[in-house]
Amino acid sequence: MMLTGYEVVRQKRQVNGMRRKDRERSAEFGFSVIDESDFGTLAVLDNSDIPYAVPLSIARKGSELYFHAAKSGTKNSLLTDDTHVRVVFVGRSRVPDVLPAPKIREAILAGKAPSLFTTTFRSAIVTGTIRAVSDAGEKREALRLISEKYTPEYMAYFDEAFASGEAMTAVCRIQIDTVTAKEKA
């Protein structure tokens, strides 16, 4: 049986797992990173097998991710039904205040530079398959979910906004196959 590139990567990932086991977190942790993240970066291969990546405003419901898009353009043409995708989410990324500035030279001379030049973060990586949402009810609920995440203060206007923009808005659903999570605290 010949495996696609996606299946080979998936099998290898399942066998090898995460290199830094001390930073590996649960799927539930990964879902919390997704829910807290301002955006996720979706990656897919284009028609020339060149990676195409785009940041998106994504909302999650269970094991499904939703985002909206225009009905035309590069992204839309690449995301046909059953396309395999990967989405990366990063949250709470920052450079920690490890030492006061006057102590930095001392730490470098003592061989501790790597601990000074680092970041802390939480991340989740999703692999899955994409589908265009064609059911009107699911489309409305997906857009409501996205709006509740990103613009909760304007939900009183959701019905009007939906009515005026629905015809020109595409909605996609990613069925999550795997989610891995990592944290460097």
MIDOSE-1310 file (N, C-alpha, C; in nm, 2 decimals, decimal comma, always signed):
residues 185
mmlt	+0,09/-0,12/+0,00/+0,00/+0,00/+0,00/+0,09/+0,12/+0,00; +0,07/+0,21/-0,09/+0,14/+0,34/-0,10/+0,08/+0,44/-0,02; +0,16/+0,51/+0,06/+0,11/+0,61/+0,15/+0,13/+0,75/+0,09; +0,04/+0,84/+0,11/+0,06/+0,98/+0,07/+0,16/+1,05/+0,16
gyev	+0,21/+1,16/+0,12/+0,31/+1,23/+0,21/+0,25/+1,26/+0,34; +0,12/+1,30/+0,34/+0,05/+1,33/+0,47/+0,05/+1,21/+0,56; +0,01/+1,09/+0,50/+0,00/+0,97/+0,58/+0,14/+0,93/+0,64; +0,25/+0,95/+0,56/+0,38/+0,92/+0,61/+0,42/+1,01/+0,73
vrqk	+0,39/+1,14/+0,71/+0,42/+1,23/+0,82/+0,34/+1,20/+0,94; +0,21/+1,16/+0,92/+0,12/+1,13/+1,03/+0,17/+1,01/+1,11; +0,21/+0,90/+1,03/+0,26/+0,78/+1,09/+0,39/+0,81/+1,17; +0,48/+0,88/+1,10/+0,61/+0,91/+1,16/+0,59/+0,99/+1,29
rqvn	+0,50/+1,08/+1,29/+0,47/+1,17/+1,41/+0,42/+1,08/+1,52; +0,33/+0,98/+1,49/+0,28/+0,89/+1,59/+0,38/+0,80/+1,65; +0,48/+0,76/+1,57/+0,59/+0,68/+1,62/+0,69/+0,76/+1,70; +0,74/+0,87/+1,64/+0,84/+0,94/+1,70/+0,80/+1,03/+1,82
gmrr	+0,68/+1,09/+1,80/+0,63/+1,18/+1,91/+0,71/+1,31/+1,91; +0,69/+1,38/+2,02/+0,75/+1,51/+2,04/+0,89/+1,49/+2,10; +0,99/+1,56/+2,04/+1,13/+1,55/+2,09/+1,14/+1,59/+2,23; +1,09/+1,70/+2,27/+1,10/+1,75/+2,41/+0,98/+1,71/+2,49
kdre	+0,99/+1,58/+2,54/+0,88/+1,53/+2,62/+0,85/+1,61/+2,74; +0,95/+1,68/+2,80/+0,92/+1,76/+2,92/+0,84/+1,88/+2,89; +0,82/+1,92/+2,76/+0,73/+2,03/+2,72/+0,60/+1,99/+2,66; +0,59/+1,86/+2,64/+0,46/+1,81/+2,58/+0,35/+1,82/+2,68
rsae	+0,23/+1,86/+2,62/+0,11/+1,88/+2,70/+0,00/+1,80/+2,64; -0,11/+1,79/+2,71/-0,23/+1,71/+2,67/-0,31/+1,78/+2,55; -0,39/+1,70/+2,49/-0,48/+1,76/+2,39/-0,57/+1,86/+2,45; -0,62/+1,84/+2,57/-0,70/+1,94/+2,64/-0,63/+2,08/+2,65
fgfs	-0,50/+2,07/+2,69/-0,42/+2,19/+2,69/-0,41/+2,25/+2,56; -0,39/+2,17/+2,45/-0,39/+2,23/+2,32/-0,52/+2,30/+2,28; -0,63/+2,24/+2,32/-0,76/+2,30/+2,29/-0,77/+2,44/+2,36; -0,72/+2,45/+2,48/-0,72/+2,58/+2,55/-0,63/+2,68/+2,48
vide	-0,52/+2,64/+2,43/-0,43/+2,73/+2,35/-0,51/+2,78/+2,23; -0,58/+2,69/+2,16/-0,65/+2,73/+2,04/-0,76/+2,83/+2,08; -0,83/+2,80/+2,19/-0,94/+2,89/+2,23/-0,89/+3,03/+2,27; -0,77/+3,03/+2,33/-0,71/+3,16/+2,38/-0,64/+3,24/+2,27
sdfg	-0,60/+3,17/+2,16/-0,51/+3,24/+2,06/-0,59/+3,34/+1,98; -0,52/+3,45/+1,95/-0,58/+3,55/+1,86/-0,60/+3,50/+1,72; -0,51/+3,41/+1,68/-0,52/+3,36/+1,54/-0,45/+3,23/+1,53; -0,47/+3,16/+1,42/-0,40/+3,04/+1,39/-0,34/+3,05/+1,25
tlav	-0,23/+3,00/+1,22/-0,17/+3,00/+1,09/-0,19/+2,87/+1,02; -0,27/+2,88/+0,91/-0,31/+2,76/+0,84/-0,20/+2,74/+0,73; -0,16/+2,61/+0,71/-0,06/+2,58/+0,61/-0,11/+2,47/+0,52; -0,09/+2,48/+0,39/-0,13/+2,38/+0,30/-0,03/+2,39/+0,18
ldns	-0,02/+2,28/+0,10/+0,06/+2,28/-0,02/-0,02/+2,34/-0,13; +0,05/+2,43/-0,21/-0,02/+2,49/-0,33/+0,00/+2,39/-0,44; -0,05/+2,43/-0,56/-0,05/+2,34/-0,67/+0,09/+2,30/-0,72; +0,19/+2,38/-0,68/+0,33/+2,35/-0,71/+0,40/+2,28/-0,60
dipy	+0,33/+2,23/-0,50/+0,39/+2,17/-0,38/+0,48/+2,26/-0,30; +0,44/+2,39/-0,30/+0,51/+2,49/-0,22/+0,42/+2,53/-0,11; +0,47/+2,53/+0,02/+0,39/+2,56/+0,13/+0,32/+2,70/+0,12; +0,20/+2,71/+0,15/+0,12/+2,83/+0,15/+0,07/+2,84/+0,29
avpl	+0,09/+2,95/+0,36/+0,05/+2,97/+0,50/-0,02/+3,11/+0,51; -0,12/+3,11/+0,59/-0,20/+3,23/+0,61/-0,26/+3,24/+0,75; -0,24/+3,35/+0,82/-0,30/+3,36/+0,95/-0,45/+3,38/+0,94; -0,53/+3,32/+1,03/-0,67/+3,33/+1,02/-0,73/+3,35/+1,16
siar	-0,85/+3,41/+1,17/-0,93/+3,42/+1,29/-1,01/+3,29/+1,30; -0,98/+3,21/+1,39/-1,04/+3,07/+1,40/-1,11/+3,05/+1,53; -1,22/+2,99/+1,53/-1,30/+2,95/+1,65/-1,32/+2,80/+1,65; -1,32/+2,74/+1,76/-1,33/+2,60/+1,78/-1,47/+2,56/+1,84
kgse	-1,52/+2,45/+1,79/-1,64/+2,38/+1,85/-1,61/+2,24/+1,86; -1,58/+2,18/+1,98/-1,54/+2,04/+1,99/-1,42/+2,01/+1,91; -1,43/+1,92/+1,82/-1,31/+1,88/+1,74/-1,31/+1,94/+1,60; -1,38/+2,06/+1,59/-1,39/+2,12/+1,46/-1,34/+2,27/+1,48
lyfh	-1,27/+2,32/+1,38/-1,23/+2,46/+1,37/-1,31/+2,52/+1,26; -1,34/+2,65/+1,28/-1,41/+2,73/+1,18/-1,34/+2,86/+1,15; -1,34/+2,90/+1,02/-1,29/+3,03/+0,98/-1,37/+3,08/+0,86; -1,37/+3,21/+0,84/-1,44/+3,26/+0,72/-1,34/+3,32/+0,63
aaks	-1,39/+3,33/+0,50/-1,30/+3,38/+0,40/-1,38/+3,44/+0,29; -1,31/+3,50/+0,19/-1,38/+3,55/+0,07/-1,41/+3,42/-0,01; -1,50/+3,44/-0,11/-1,54/+3,33/-0,19/-1,44/+3,31/-0,31; -1,34/+3,39/-0,32/-1,24/+3,38/-0,43/-1,11/+3,41/-0,38
gtkn	-1,00/+3,38/-0,46/-0,87/+3,42/-0,42/-0,78/+3,29/-0,40; -0,66/+3,31/-0,37/-0,56/+3,20/-0,36/-0,60/+3,10/-0,25; -0,63/+3,15/-0,13/-0,67/+3,07/-0,02/-0,79/+2,98/-0,06; -0,89/+3,04/-0,11/-1,01/+2,98/-0,15/-0,99/+2,87/-0,25
sllt	-0,90/+2,89/-0,35/-0,87/+2,79/-0,45/-0,79/+2,67/-0,40; -0,71/+2,69/-0,30/-0,63/+2,59/-0,25/-0,71/+2,50/-0,15; -0,81/+2,55/-0,09/-0,88/+2,48/+0,02/-1,00/+2,41/-0,03; -0,98/+2,31/-0,11/-1,09/+2,23/-0,16/-1,12/+2,12/-0,06
ddth	-1,24/+2,06/-0,07/-1,29/+1,96/+0,02/-1,19/+1,85/+0,04; -1,17/+1,81/+0,16/-1,08/+1,69/+0,19/-0,93/+1,72/+0,18; -0,89/+1,85/+0,16/-0,75/+1,89/+0,16/-0,70/+1,87/+0,30; -0,58/+1,82/+0,31/-0,51/+1,80/+0,44/-0,44/+1,94/+0,47
vrvv	-0,46/+1,98/+0,60/-0,40/+2,11/+0,64/-0,34/+2,09/+0,78; -0,26/+2,19/+0,81/-0,20/+2,20/+0,94/-0,22/+2,34/+0,99; -0,26/+2,36/+1,12/-0,28/+2,49/+1,17/-0,20/+2,50/+1,30; -0,12/+2,61/+1,31/-0,03/+2,64/+1,42/-0,09/+2,75/+1,50
fvgr	-0,10/+2,73/+1,64/-0,14/+2,84/+1,73/-0,03/+2,86/+1,83; +0,00/+2,99/+1,86/+0,10/+3,02/+1,96/+0,03/+3,12/+2,06; +0,05/+3,10/+2,18/-0,01/+3,19/+2,28/+0,09/+3,22/+2,39; +0,07/+3,33/+2,46/+0,15/+3,37/+2,57/+0,30/+3,37/+2,55
srvp	+0,34/+3,41/+2,43/+0,48/+3,42/+2,39/+0,54/+3,54/+2,45; +0,65/+3,53/+2,52/+0,72/+3,65/+2,58/+0,86/+3,62/+2,61; +0,94/+3,72/+2,62/+1,08/+3,71/+2,67/+1,07/+3,73/+2,82; +1,11/+3,63/+2,90/+1,10/+3,64/+3,04/+1,21/+3,74/+3,10
dvlp	+1,17/+3,81/+3,20/+1,27/+3,89/+3,28/+1,35/+3,80/+3,37; +1,46/+3,75/+3,32/+1,54/+3,65/+3,39/+1,63/+3,72/+3,49; +1,69/+3,82/+3,45/+1,79/+3,90/+3,53/+1,77/+4,05/+3,51; +1,81/+4,12/+3,61/+1,82/+4,27/+3,59/+1,93/+4,30/+3,49
apki	+1,92/+4,40/+3,41/+2,02/+4,43/+3,31/+2,16/+4,43/+3,36; +2,19/+4,49/+3,47/+2,34/+4,49/+3,51/+2,40/+4,35/+3,53; +2,31/+4,25/+3,56/+2,36/+4,11/+3,58/+2,38/+4,03/+3,45; +2,33/+4,08/+3,34/+2,33/+4,01/+3,22/+2,48/+3,97/+3,17
reai	+2,57/+4,07/+3,17/+2,71/+4,04/+3,13/+2,77/+3,93/+3,22; +2,74/+3,94/+3,35/+2,79/+3,84/+3,44/+2,74/+3,70/+3,40; +2,61/+3,69/+3,37/+2,55/+3,56/+3,33/+2,61/+3,51/+3,20; +2,64/+3,60/+3,11/+2,70/+3,56/+2,98/+2,84/+3,50/+3,00
lagk	+2,92/+3,57/+3,09/+3,05/+3,53/+3,11/+3,05/+3,40/+3,19; +2,95/+3,37/+3,26/+2,94/+3,24/+3,34/+2,88/+3,13/+3,25; +2,86/+3,16/+3,12/+2,81/+3,05/+3,03/+2,66/+3,03/+3,04; +2,58/+3,13/+3,08/+2,44/+3,11/+3,09/+2,36/+3,19/+2,99
apsl	+2,43/+3,23/+2,88/+2,36/+3,31/+2,78/+2,23/+3,24/+2,72; +2,23/+3,11/+2,70/+2,11/+3,05/+2,64/+1,98/+3,07/+2,73; +2,00/+3,08/+2,86/+1,88/+3,10/+2,94/+1,83/+3,24/+2,94; +1,92/+3,33/+2,89/+1,88/+3,48/+2,88/+1,81/+3,50/+2,75
fttt	+1,85/+3,44/+2,64/+1,80/+3,47/+2,51/+1,70/+3,36/+2,47; +1,59/+3,36/+2,54/+1,48/+3,26/+2,52/+1,34/+3,32/+2,52; +1,24/+3,25/+2,49/+1,11/+3,29/+2,51/+1,03/+3,18/+2,58; +0,92/+3,22/+2,65/+0,83/+3,12/+2,70/+0,71/+3,13/+2,61
frsa	+0,64/+3,02/+2,60/+0,52/+3,01/+2,51/+0,44/+2,89/+2,54; +0,32/+2,89/+2,48/+0,23/+2,78/+2,47/+0,19/+2,76/+2,33; +0,19/+2,64/+2,28/+0,15/+2,62/+2,14/+0,07/+2,50/+2,12; +0,00/+2,49/+2,01/-0,08/+2,38/+1,96/-0,07/+2,37/+1,81
ivtg	-0,05/+2,24/+1,76/-0,05/+2,22/+1,62/-0,16/+2,12/+1,59; -0,24/+2,16/+1,50/-0,36/+2,07/+1,45/-0,33/+2,02/+1,31; -0,36/+1,89/+1,29/-0,36/+1,84/+1,15/-0,51/+1,80/+1,13; -0,55/+1,82/+1,01/-0,69/+1,79/+0,98/-0,73/+1,80/+0,84
tira	-0,85/+1,78/+0,81/-0,90/+1,79/+0,67/-1,01/+1,90/+0,67; -1,01/+1,97/+0,56/-1,10/+2,09/+0,54/-1,22/+2,05/+0,45; -1,33/+2,12/+0,48/-1,45/+2,12/+0,40/-1,52/+2,25/+0,40; -1,57/+2,29/+0,29/-1,65/+2,41/+0,28/-1,78/+2,38/+0,35
vsda	-1,83/+2,48/+0,43/-1,96/+2,47/+0,49/-2,07/+2,51/+0,40; -2,16/+2,42/+0,36/-2,26/+2,46/+0,26/-2,40/+2,47/+0,33; -2,42/+2,40/+0,45/-2,54/+2,41/+0,52/-2,56/+2,55/+0,58; -2,67/+2,61/+0,55/-2,70/+2,75/+0,59/-2,70/+2,76/+0,74
gekr	-2,76/+2,67/+0,81/-2,76/+2,67/+0,96/-2,62/+2,66/+1,02; -2,54/+2,57/+0,97/-2,41/+2,55/+1,02/-2,32/+2,67/+0,99; -2,34/+2,73/+0,87/-2,27/+2,85/+0,84/-2,30/+2,97/+0,93; -2,43/+2,98/+0,96/-2,47/+3,09/+1,05/-2,41/+3,06/+1,19
ealr	-2,41/+2,94/+1,24/-2,36/+2,91/+1,37/-2,21/+2,92/+1,38; -2,14/+2,89/+1,27/-2,00/+2,91/+1,27/-1,96/+3,05/+1,27; -2,03/+3,14/+1,19/-2,00/+3,28/+1,20/-2,04/+3,34/+1,33; -2,14/+3,29/+1,40/-2,18/+3,33/+1,53/-2,06/+3,30/+1,63
lise	-2,01/+3,18/+1,62/-1,90/+3,13/+1,70/-1,78/+3,22/+1,69; -1,74/+3,25/+1,56/-1,63/+3,33/+1,54/-1,65/+3,47/+1,59; -1,77/+3,53/+1,57/-1,81/+3,66/+1,62/-1,80/+3,67/+1,77; -1,85/+3,56/+1,84/-1,85/+3,56/+1,98/-1,71/+3,56/+2,04
kytp	-1,62/+3,50/+1,97/-1,48/+3,49/+2,01/-1,41/+3,63/+1,99; -1,43/+3,69/+1,87/-1,35/+3,81/+1,84/-1,42/+3,94/+1,86; -1,56/+3,94/+1,86/-1,63/+4,07/+1,87/-1,75/+4,05/+1,96; -1,73/+4,00/+2,08/-1,85/+3,98/+2,17/-1,93/+4,10/+2,20
eyma	-1,86/+4,22/+2,20/-1,93/+4,34/+2,23/-2,03/+4,39/+2,13; -2,02/+4,32/+2,01/-2,11/+4,36/+1,90/-2,22/+4,26/+1,86; -2,23/+4,16/+1,95/-2,33/+4,05/+1,92/-2,47/+4,09/+1,90; -2,51/+4,20/+1,96/-2,64/+4,26/+1,94/-2,67/+4,29/+1,79
yfde	-2,56/+4,31/+1,71/-2,58/+4,34/+1,57/-2,55/+4,22/+1,48; -2,53/+4,10/+1,54/-2,49/+3,99/+1,46/-2,59/+3,96/+1,35; -2,72/+3,95/+1,38/-2,82/+3,91/+1,28/-2,82/+4,00/+1,16; -2,81/+4,13/+1,19/-2,80/+4,23/+1,08/-2,67/+4,21/+0,99
afas	-2,56/+4,19/+1,06/-2,43/+4,18/+0,99/-2,44/+4,05/+0,91; -2,49/+3,94/+0,96/-2,50/+3,82/+0,89/-2,58/+3,83/+0,77; -2,70/+3,90/+0,78/-2,79/+3,92/+0,67/-2,72/+4,00/+0,55; -2,64/+4,10/+0,59/-2,58/+4,18/+0,49/-2,45/+4,12/+0,43
geam	-2,38/+4,03/+0,50/-2,26/+3,98/+0,45/-2,25/+3,83/+0,41; -2,36/+3,76/+0,44/-2,36/+3,61/+0,42/-2,34/+3,57/+0,28; -2,39/+3,64/+0,18/-2,38/+3,60/+0,04/-2,24/+3,61/-0,01; -2,16/+3,70/+0,05/-2,02/+3,71/+0,00/-1,92/+3,64/+0,09
tavc	-1,96/+3,57/+0,19/-1,87/+3,51/+0,28/-1,87/+3,35/+0,27; -1,75/+3,30/+0,26/-1,74/+3,15/+0,26/-1,70/+3,11/+0,41; -1,74/+3,00/+0,45/-1,70/+2,94/+0,58/-1,64/+2,80/+0,56; -1,53/+2,78/+0,62/-1,47/+2,65/+0,61/-1,46/+2,58/+0,75
riqi	-1,47/+2,45/+0,75/-1,46/+2,37/+0,87/-1,34/+2,28/+0,86; -1,26/+2,27/+0,96/-1,15/+2,18/+0,97/-1,18/+2,07/+1,07; -1,19/+1,95/+1,03/-1,21/+1,84/+1,12/-1,07/+1,80/+1,18; -1,06/+1,81/+1,31/-0,93/+1,79/+1,37/-0,90/+1,64/+1,37
dtvt	-0,79/+1,60/+1,31/-0,74/+1,46/+1,32/-0,65/+1,44/+1,44; -0,55/+1,53/+1,46/-0,46/+1,53/+1,57/-0,44/+1,67/+1,62; -0,41/+1,68/+1,75/-0,37/+1,80/+1,81/-0,25/+1,77/+1,90; -0,14/+1,84/+1,89/-0,03/+1,83/+1,98/-0,01/+1,96/+2,05
akek	+0,04/+1,96/+2,17/+0,06/+2,08/+2,24/+0,19/+2,08/+2,31; +0,24/+2,20/+2,34/+0,37/+2,22/+2,40/+0,37/+2,35/+2,48; +0,45/+2,35/+2,59/+0,46/+2,47/+2,67/+0,61/+2,48/+2,72; +0,66/+2,60/+2,71/+0,79/+2,63/+2,77/+0,75/+2,74/+2,87
a	+0,75/+2,71/+3,00/+0,72/+2,80/+3,10/+0,84/+2,88/+3,16
